[in-house]
Amino acid sequence: MVRIPAGTYAPILRGADEPERVPVAAFLLDARPVTNAEFLAFVRAHPKWQRSRVSPLFADTGYLGDWTGDLELGPRAPADAPVVRVSWFAARAFAAAQGKRLPTTAEWERAAAAGFTSADGATESGFSATVLAWYTKPSPETLPAAGSGRANFFGAHDLHGLVWEWVDDFNTAMVTGESRGDTGLDRTLFCGAGAANARDLTNYPAFMRVGFRSSLRANYAVPNLGFRCAK
C-alpha cells in the first residue's frame, strides 16, 4: 500500500449547500488494483463468493464471467491482471477479509488527482491528455498486468488507464436519498443543470466517473470494473 497524505477533494458536481472542498484525512491505498490471483485466493477461502455459489442478491449473472470456472482463471483472466466482473458486495467482502475496506469517492479522487511528477495533475503538462486518451479506446479483451502502468506522485499505479474502480459510496454520486420520490434528490445535479453548476467544465474524466458511478447497482459485475482497497 502507499500513503496518500491529507488533503482536500473538490467534487465536480455539488449541491447549492455543499462545500466546494471536502477534507480528506491521510489514508493508505493499494498501490495497484486487486488481481485475479488475489481474488482466487479469496474465493477459495470463502466459498460463498465462488461464481456458482454467490447469491444473485450480491452479484448478477456476469460475476467473474471471464474465469473458466469457480476456481479456474483461464486464458481470459491472467493471474496478474486486475480482477473485473466483480460486484460491490464481493469487493467489500474481499477488502474486509484483508482487514481493509473500499476507498470512499473523496479518497479515490484525492489519490487520482495527483499527476506523475506533482501532487496536482491538473497543473502538470501532458497529464490530462494521458488520462483522456484512455476514454477514447475500448478495453482490450485480455487486460495487462495490474501495476504495469506508470506510478503517480504518491506511488499508486493504474488509477487511470486500466479499469474503472469501485468506491465504497458509489451510490451517493448524484442522489442523496433512496428513491425517485425522495425529497433528498438534488435535481440541480442532473443534465444541463448539473453542467451549469459544475466546478470545472474542462475535467471530462471527472464527469465520466460521476456518470458511471451513478449508473451502477451494487450487484453489477461489469467487464472493465475492478477495485483496490484502502485502510
GUVEX-203605 format. One line per 5 residues: number of its first residue (from 1); for each residue x, y, z of N, C-alpha, C. Coordinates in steps of 0.02 Angstrom, whole numbers. Example, Ala and Ser with C-alpha at 12.3 -4.5 7.8 and 13.67 -1.06 7.14 Angstrom:
# GUVEX-203605
1 = 660/-284/390/615/-225/390/660/-165/390  642/-112/354/684/-53/357/645/2/394
This chain:
# GUVEX-203605
1 = 42/-59/0/0/0/0/44/62/0  16/117/-23/51/181/-22/12/230/21  47/277/49/15/327/92/-6/387/50  -69/404/56/-96/464/24/-103/517/79  -66/572/74/-68/621/129/-135/658/132
6 = -148/687/189/-210/726/198/-214/781/146  -274/797/126/-285/849/77/-359/864/71  -379/885/12/-450/900/0/-471/870/-66  -537/862/-73/-567/839/-135/-618/890/-156  -615/911/-218/-662/960/-245/-712/925/-291
11 = -773/910/-268/-821/874/-310/-835/912/-375  -839/875/-430/-852/908/-494/-924/934/-496  -969/900/-462/-1038/921/-455/-1055/927/-382  -1090/978/-363/-1110/985/-292/-1174/1025/-288  -1212/1011/-236/-1273/1048/-223/-1258/1118/-197
16 = -1310/1159/-197/-1301/1230/-177/-1276/1237/-106  -1293/1190/-62/-1274/1196/8/-1212/1155/25  -1180/1125/-25/-1122/1082/-11/-1057/1122/-20  -1006/1106/19/-943/1143/16/-906/1131/-49  -865/1180/-69/-826/1173/-130/-771/1121/-123
21 = -746/1114/-62/-692/1065/-50/-709/1023/12  -695/959/6/-708/912/60/-641/890/89  -630/897/155/-567/875/183/-560/799/180  -500/775/166/-485/704/163/-426/690/209  -436/648/259/-381/631/305/-333/584/269
26 = -271/582/293/-221/536/265/-246/464/270  -229/424/220/-251/354/219/-201/313/178  -209/247/182/-169/201/142/-211/174/85  -181/165/27/-216/141/-32/-172/88/-66  -204/34/-89/-167/-15/-127/-130/18/-185
31 = -69/-2/-196/-29/27/-250/-54/8/-319  -95/-44/-323/-123/-66/-387/-190/-100/-375  -229/-110/-427/-293/-147/-419/-282/-219/-397  -332/-247/-365/-332/-317/-345/-330/-362/-407  -289/-415/-405/-280/-458/-463/-326/-520/-460
36 = -329/-554/-517/-366/-617/-520/-339/-668/-471  -273/-672/-466/-243/-721/-420/-262/-706/-348  -263/-643/-329/-281/-625/-261/-354/-639/-247  -397/-626/-297/-468/-640/-287/-481/-715/-287  -443/-752/-325/-450/-825/-325/-434/-853/-256
41 = -381/-827/-224/-364/-849/-156/-421/-833/-108  -454/-777/-119/-510/-757/-76/-569/-805/-85  -588/-821/-147/-646/-865/-156/-631/-937/-135  -568/-956/-137/-550/-1022/-110/-563/-1024/-35  -546/-970/-1/-554/-967/72/-626/-951/92
46 = -665/-922/47/-734/-902/62/-779/-928/6  -797/-992/7/-832/-1024/-50/-898/-990/-69  -930/-954/-23/-994/-924/-41/-987/-870/-94  -924/-847/-107/-912/-798/-158/-889/-829/-224  -889/-895/-228/-874/-928/-292/-930/-916/-341
51 = -914/-918/-404/-961/-899/-457/-1026/-939/-455  -1021/-1004/-442/-1081/-1046/-443/-1121/-1043/-378  -1092/-1013/-327/-1124/-1012/-261/-1150/-944/-240  -1125/-891/-271/-1143/-824/-247/-1218/-811/-256  -1247/-778/-208/-1318/-760/-211/-1329/-707/-265
56 = -1384/-713/-304/-1399/-661/-354/-1413/-593/-322  -1427/-592/-257/-1434/-528/-223/-1368/-491/-220  -1313/-529/-221/-1247/-499/-211/-1205/-496/-275  -1226/-527/-328/-1190/-523/-391/-1235/-546/-448  -1233/-510/-504/-1275/-529/-560/-1243/-587/-600
61 = -1274/-606/-655/-1253/-665/-692/-1185/-657/-726  -1160/-596/-731/-1095/-586/-762/-1036/-594/-714  -1051/-608/-651/-999/-612/-599/-943/-661/-618  -882/-635/-618/-822/-674/-634/-830/-711/-700  -864/-679/-747/-879/-710/-811/-818/-724/-854
66 = -762/-692/-840/-701/-704/-879/-664/-767/-856  -682/-792/-797/-649/-852/-771/-676/-914/-805  -635/-966/-809/-656/-1029/-839/-704/-1067/-793  -694/-1062/-728/-737/-1096/-680/-732/-1065/-612  -762/-1096/-563/-761/-1070/-495/-690/-1056/-470
71 = -645/-1103/-484/-577/-1098/-458/-525/-1103/-514  -546/-1087/-575/-500/-1088/-632/-504/-1020/-667  -446/-989/-676/-445/-923/-707/-453/-927/-783  -411/-966/-816/-416/-973/-889/-380/-918/-926  -378/-922/-993/-339/-876/-1034/-364/-804/-1035
76 = -428/-794/-1021/-456/-726/-1022/-446/-689/-957  -419/-722/-907/-410/-692/-841/-340/-708/-814  -288/-677/-842/-220/-691/-817/-214/-677/-743  -173/-716/-710/-167/-711/-637/-148/-642/-614  -105/-607/-653/-80/-542/-631/-121/-483/-657
81 = -174/-497/-696/-218/-444/-721/-269/-425/-667  -296/-365/-671/-346/-345/-621/-409/-387/-626  -436/-407/-570/-499/-443/-571/-555/-394/-589  -598/-415/-635/-656/-375/-655/-718/-419/-652  -774/-392/-672/-838/-428/-665/-849/-450/-593
86 = -834/-405/-547/-842/-419/-476/-888/-366/-446  -937/-386/-409/-986/-339/-383/-958/-299/-324  -994/-246/-306/-976/-205/-249/-978/-246/-185  -1028/-289/-179/-1033/-332/-120/-971/-377/-114  -951/-407/-169/-893/-451/-168/-829/-413/-155
91 = -823/-353/-184/-763/-312/-173/-758/-293/-99  -814/-275/-69/-813/-257/2/-796/-317/45  -821/-375/27/-806/-436/66/-732/-453/61  -704/-446/1/-632/-458/-7/-592/-410/37  -609/-347/33/-572/-297/72/-576/-312/147
96 = -635/-329/171/-644/-344/242/-602/-405/263  -597/-453/218/-557/-513/234/-483/-498/240  -462/-442/210/-392/-421/214/-381/-371/271  -434/-356/309/-428/-305/360/-427/-235/331  -457/-228/272/-457/-163/237/-530/-144/221
101 = -538/-98/176/-604/-75/154/-597/-46/84  -653/-29/53/-650/8/-10/-638/82/4  -603/117/-39/-595/189/-29/-660/225/-41  -668/282/-9/-726/325/-24/-713/362/-90  -765/392/-117/-757/433/-177/-705/487/-165
106 = -711/521/-108/-665/576/-93/-593/552/-90  -583/494/-60/-515/466/-55/-489/447/-124  -529/411/-162/-507/389/-228/-490/449/-272  -534/498/-272/-522/557/-314/-463/598/-289  -452/599/-224/-393/633/-196/-329/600/-222
111 = -327/534/-221/-268/498/-246/-260/507/-321  -316/504/-358/-313/506/-431/-299/576/-458  -305/627/-416/-292/696/-439/-218/709/-446  -177/666/-417/-104/677/-422/-80/660/-491  -32/698/-515/0/683/-579/56/634/-571
116 = 97/628/-621/155/583/-618/213/613/-579  219/679/-583/277/712/-552/258/765/-502  193/775/-491/171/827/-444/107/804/-411  91/835/-354/31/816/-317/-33/841/-350  -28/885/-399/-87/912/-433/-79/901/-508
121 = -111/848/-533/-105/832/-603/-134/884/-649  -181/924/-625/-212/975/-667/-163/1027/-691  -109/1036/-654/-59/1087/-673/2/1055/-708  0/990/-718/57/954/-747/49/946/-822  97/968/-860/94/965/-932/88/893/-957
126 = 38/880/-998/29/815/-1028/-12/766/-987  -23/779/-923/-58/730/-882/-131/722/-903  -165/777/-913/-236/774/-932/-245/737/-998  -200/749/-1046/-204/715/-1111/-195/640/-1103  -150/620/-1058/-138/549/-1046/-201/516/-1017
131 = -232/550/-970/-293/524/-939/-350/520/-990  -358/572/-1030/-411/573/-1079/-403/519/-1132  -342/501/-1148/-330/453/-1201/-364/386/-1188  -369/367/-1123/-400/303/-1107/-473/301/-1126  -507/358/-1122/-578/360/-1136/-594/354/-1210
136 = -543/356/-1253/-554/351/-1325/-543/279/-1349  -523/234/-1305/-505/166/-1326/-549/114/-1291  -570/63/-1328/-606/8/-1295/-558/-32/-1252  -585/-65/-1201/-543/-107/-1159/-521/-168/-1198  -458/-189/-1191/-436/-250/-1226/-470/-311/-1198
141 = -476/-364/-1238/-510/-425/-1215/-473/-456/-1156  -406/-453/-1159/-365/-477/-1103/-327/-417/-1074  -339/-403/-1011/-309/-344/-980/-236/-356/-963  -195/-303/-966/-125/-310/-946/-118/-317/-870  -59/-330/-847/-46/-341/-776/-63/-279/-736
146 = -94/-289/-678/-107/-234/-632/-40/-208/-606  -34/-142/-604/28/-112/-580/79/-100/-634  63/-117/-697/112/-108/-750/114/-37/-777  63/3/-759/62/72/-780/108/115/-737  122/174/-761/167/220/-726/137/242/-659
151 = 177/244/-607/154/265/-541/142/340/-540  92/361/-501/82/433/-494/127/460/-438  118/523/-422/162/557/-374/163/523/-306  107/491/-287/102/458/-222/123/385/-225  139/359/-284/161/290/-291/106/242/-309
156 = 47/266/-326/-10/224/-346/-10/214/-421  -17/152/-443/-18/135/-514/-89/125/-539  -101/143/-601/-161/123/-638/-226/152/-611  -224/209/-578/-287/242/-560/-322/267/-623  -284/278/-674/-311/296/-740/-282/249/-792
161 = -323/229/-840/-296/195/-898/-298/119/-897  -327/88/-845/-330/15/-844/-402/-9/-837  -434/3/-780/-504/-16/-769/-539/38/-728  -605/39/-731/-644/77/-683/-636/43/-615  -649/80/-560/-641/50/-494/-699/68/-449
166 = -722/18/-411/-774/29/-361/-749/75/-306  -794/117/-281/-782/154/-219/-839/137/-171  -826/146/-108/-874/122/-58/-942/157/-63  -940/222/-76/-1002/262/-78/-1022/280/-149  -1013/233/-196/-1028/246/-267/-1099/271/-278
171 = -1146/247/-237/-1217/263/-249/-1239/329/-219  -1191/370/-197/-1208/437/-175/-1186/489/-226  -1167/466/-286/-1139/511/-336/-1186/569/-354  -1250/554/-361/-1297/607/-380/-1359/610/-337  -1375/556/-302/-1437/553/-265/-1423/549/-190
176 = -1456/591/-152/-1445/592/-80/-1496/549/-43  -1549/527/-78/-1599/485/-47/-1600/416/-77  -1653/377/-62/-1655/307/-83/-1708/292/-135  -1746/340/-157/-1797/325/-207/-1809/387/-250  -1844/376/-305/-1857/431/-351/-1900/486/-319
181 = -1941/466/-272/-1984/515/-240/-1954/548/-179  -1893/531/-163/-1861/557/-103/-1847/632/-111  -1863/670/-60/-1850/742/-63/-1776/758/-59  -1735/707/-45/-1663/717/-44/-1632/718/-113  -1670/705/-166/-1645/705/-233/-1629/777/-253
186 = -1566/790/-268/-1546/858/-288/-1548/863/-364  -1601/894/-390/-1611/896/-462/-1563/944/-497  -1526/984/-460/-1477/1029/-492/-1415/991/-514  -1410/926/-498/-1350/889/-515/-1357/852/-582  -1414/857/-615/-1426/817/-675/-1424/859/-738
191 = -1400/828/-792/-1402/855/-860/-1377/927/-863  -1415/972/-895/-1392/1040/-904/-1382/1077/-839  -1426/1064/-790/-1419/1097/-726/-1354/1077/-692  -1337/1013/-698/-1276/989/-669/-1215/1021/-701  -1215/1025/-767/-1159/1056/-801/-1152/1129/-783
196 = -1208/1164/-777/-1206/1235/-760/-1176/1247/-691  -1186/1200/-646/-1161/1207/-578/-1093/1173/-567  -1065/1145/-620/-1002/1109/-613/-945/1155/-595  -898/1128/-556/-841/1167/-534/-791/1178/-591  -780/1127/-632/-729/1130/-684/-756/1097/-746
201 = -777/1137/-795/-808/1110/-856/-757/1075/-901  -692/1084/-888/-641/1053/-930/-622/983/-906  -644/963/-846/-624/899/-818/-671/844/-841  -665/825/-904/-709/775/-933/-705/707/-898  -644/683/-881/-641/618/-846/-681/617/-781
206 = -681/673/-744/-719/675/-681/-793/670/-695  -818/703/-747/-888/696/-767/-904/623/-784  -859/591/-820/-869/522/-839/-874/477/-777  -831/489/-729/-832/446/-669/-896/456/-629  -919/518/-624/-982/531/-588/-1039/496/-624
211 = -1042/502/-689/-1095/471/-727/-1094/395/-722  -1033/367/-727/-1026/295/-723/-1047/269/-655  -1023/300/-602/-1040/277/-534/-1115/281/-522  -1146/333/-546/-1218/342/-533/-1260/291/-572  -1230/258/-622/-1267/209/-662/-1264/139/-631
216 = -1223/130/-580/-1211/63/-553/-1262/42/-501  -1270/-23/-495/-1303/-54/-437/-1252/-100/-404  -1263/-112/-340/-1212/-147/-300/-1198/-218/-323  -1246/-249/-358/-1236/-318/-380/-1210/-323/-452  -1198/-266/-484/-1174/-267/-552/-1103/-296/-556
221 = -1090/-334/-609/-1024/-361/-623/-1006/-339/-694  -967/-286/-699/-953/-252/-763/-886/-275/-791  -881/-286/-858/-821/-314/-887/-756/-275/-874  -760/-210/-864/-698/-172/-853/-700/-134/-787  -734/-163/-737/-739/-131/-671/-706/-176/-619
226 = -653/-151/-588/-618/-187/-536/-618/-147/-471  -567/-154/-431/-564/-117/-368/-494/-123/-337  -482/-80/-290/-423/-85/-246/-446/-67/-176  -406/-83/-126/-426/-74/-57/-391/-15/-25  -421/9/29/-393/64/68/-391/44/142
231 = -359/85/181/-355/72/253/-339/137/289
